[in-house]
Amino acid sequence: MWTVAFFVLPFVIMGVYSLWKRVGNKLITEFSFGNYENFFAKSFLFESLTNSLEVTLLVTVISILLAYPLAYILAEKVPDRWQRIALIMAILPFWTSYLVRSYSWLLVLSEGGVISNFLLEIGLTTEPISMANNRSATVIGFVHFFVMLLTLTIFANLKQLPKNYRKAAQDLGAGPIRTFIYVILPLTLPGIMVGAFLTFVLCIGDYITPAILGGKRELLMPQTIMLQIERRSDFPTASSLALILMTVVSMVYLACARWLKLDRL
């Protein structure tokens, strides 16, 4: 009953709305696929999805490349008695408001911010520069948050690996690099995929960080959806865009289900 009330029913309502149309100030309740046709016909709608996918994939890849070494150091190099303290230090960004983190990065990257002032002080530039209000700023803000999420999932996976596996690989003649490539990495792939999937879902549906750090130079899918509601009150178009976004996330889930171990087909 809880699932029906708070998931199935809203999903059905949104699906019905997506088949309606808004013409002027009137809501036309005749069923049609016009909103979905407009998604492919209007370039800015389709580009918002491609922008979201590009940013999300870039954030996910960078976060994995940064998180895996950090998780490996925490699990393998830091003594057990210090690991709890190290993990607390690693997850400190989670204790800060998401909105505060975004505005903090805006202060760091904007013209007259920390980076700009530092470059002026050391003489690398003669004028203030701005690194905010673009895709790079959005990616930096996302990576700062999701590296910690991926670190936790990979760290948990690494801690579950029996040390006998490494010893067995060494007895069979494998060096550190071959042991990592053929033993450790494949066995920690589920942790990587879980973190990557969570990163993908949270990143592609995020509205705050792109709105604060990305400026208005390019629209991502959540921003496009909000614009349909705020400026046009076009709930049918917004519903169709939300369902398209949910379809993309579902496709990614099906692609990752093998490693997420949630498929029971």
Residue pairs with C-beta under 8 A, 6 or more apart in sequence:
14 239
14 242
14 243
15 239
15 243
17 235
17 236
17 239
18 35
18 36
18 236
18 239
18 240
18 242
18 243
19 31
19 32
19 33
19 35
19 236
20 27
20 28
20 29
20 30
20 31
20 32
20 236
21 27
21 28
21 30
21 32
21 34
21 35
21 236
22 28
22 232
22 233
22 234
22 235
22 236
22 237
27 235
27 236
35 236
35 237
35 239
35 240
36 240
36 244
38 45
38 237
39 45
39 46
39 240
39 241
39 244
40 46
44 219
44 224
45 224
45 241
47 218
47 219
48 219
48 220
48 221
48 223
48 224
49 221
49 244
49 245
49 248
51 135
51 218
51 219
51 220
51 221
52 204
52 220
52 221
52 222
52 245
53 204
53 248
55 135
55 138
55 139
55 142
55 203
55 210
55 220
56 199
56 200
56 203
56 204
57 200
58 139
59 139
59 142
59 143
59 146
59 199
59 203
60 146
60 196
60 199
60 200
60 203
62 139
62 143
63 142
63 143
63 146
63 147
63 149
63 150
63 195
63 196
63 199
64 150
64 192
64 195
64 196
66 143
66 147
67 146
67 147
67 148
67 149
67 150
67 151
67 154
67 195
68 150
68 154
68 192
70 90
70 147
70 151
71 150
71 151
71 152
71 154
71 155
71 158
72 154
72 158
74 83
74 86
74 87
74 90
74 151
74 155
75 83
75 155
75 158
75 159
76 158
78 86
87 152
87 155
90 148
90 151
90 152
91 148
91 152
93 101
93 144
93 145
93 148
94 145
94 148
98 145
98 208
98 209
99 208
99 212
101 141
101 144
101 145
102 141
102 208
102 209
102 212
102 213
103 212
105 132
105 137
105 140
105 141
105 144
105 213
106 113
106 132
106 137
106 212
106 213
107 113
107 114
108 114
108 115
109 115
109 130
109 131
109 132
109 137
109 140
109 213
110 116
110 130
110 131
110 132
110 133
111 128
111 129
111 130
111 132
112 128
113 130
113 131
113 132
115 129
115 131
116 125
116 128
116 129
116 130
116 131
117 128
119 125
119 129
120 126
120 128
131 137
132 213
132 215
133 213
133 214
133 215
133 216
133 217
134 214
134 215
134 217
135 214
135 217
135 218
137 213
137 214
137 215
138 209
138 210
138 213
138 214
140 213
141 209
141 212
141 213
142 203
142 206
142 209
146 199
146 202
146 203
149 195
149 198
149 199
149 202
150 192
150 195
150 196
150 199
152 195
153 191
153 192
153 194
153 195
153 198
154 188
154 191
154 192
154 195
155 191
156 191
157 187
157 188
157 190
157 191
157 192
158 184
158 188
158 191
161 184
161 187
161 188
165 183
165 184
165 187
166 179
166 183
166 184
169 178
169 179
169 182
169 183
170 179
174 182
174 183
189 259
190 259
190 260
190 261
192 259
193 256
193 259
193 260
194 259
194 260
196 256
197 252
197 253
197 256
197 260
200 249
200 252
201 249
201 252
204 221
204 245
204 248
204 249
205 222
205 245
205 249
206 222
207 222
207 223
207 226
210 220
210 222
210 223
211 223
214 220
219 227
221 241
221 245
222 245
224 241
225 238
225 241
225 242
225 245
226 238
228 234
228 235
228 237
228 238
228 241
229 235
229 238
253 260
253 262
254 263
257 263
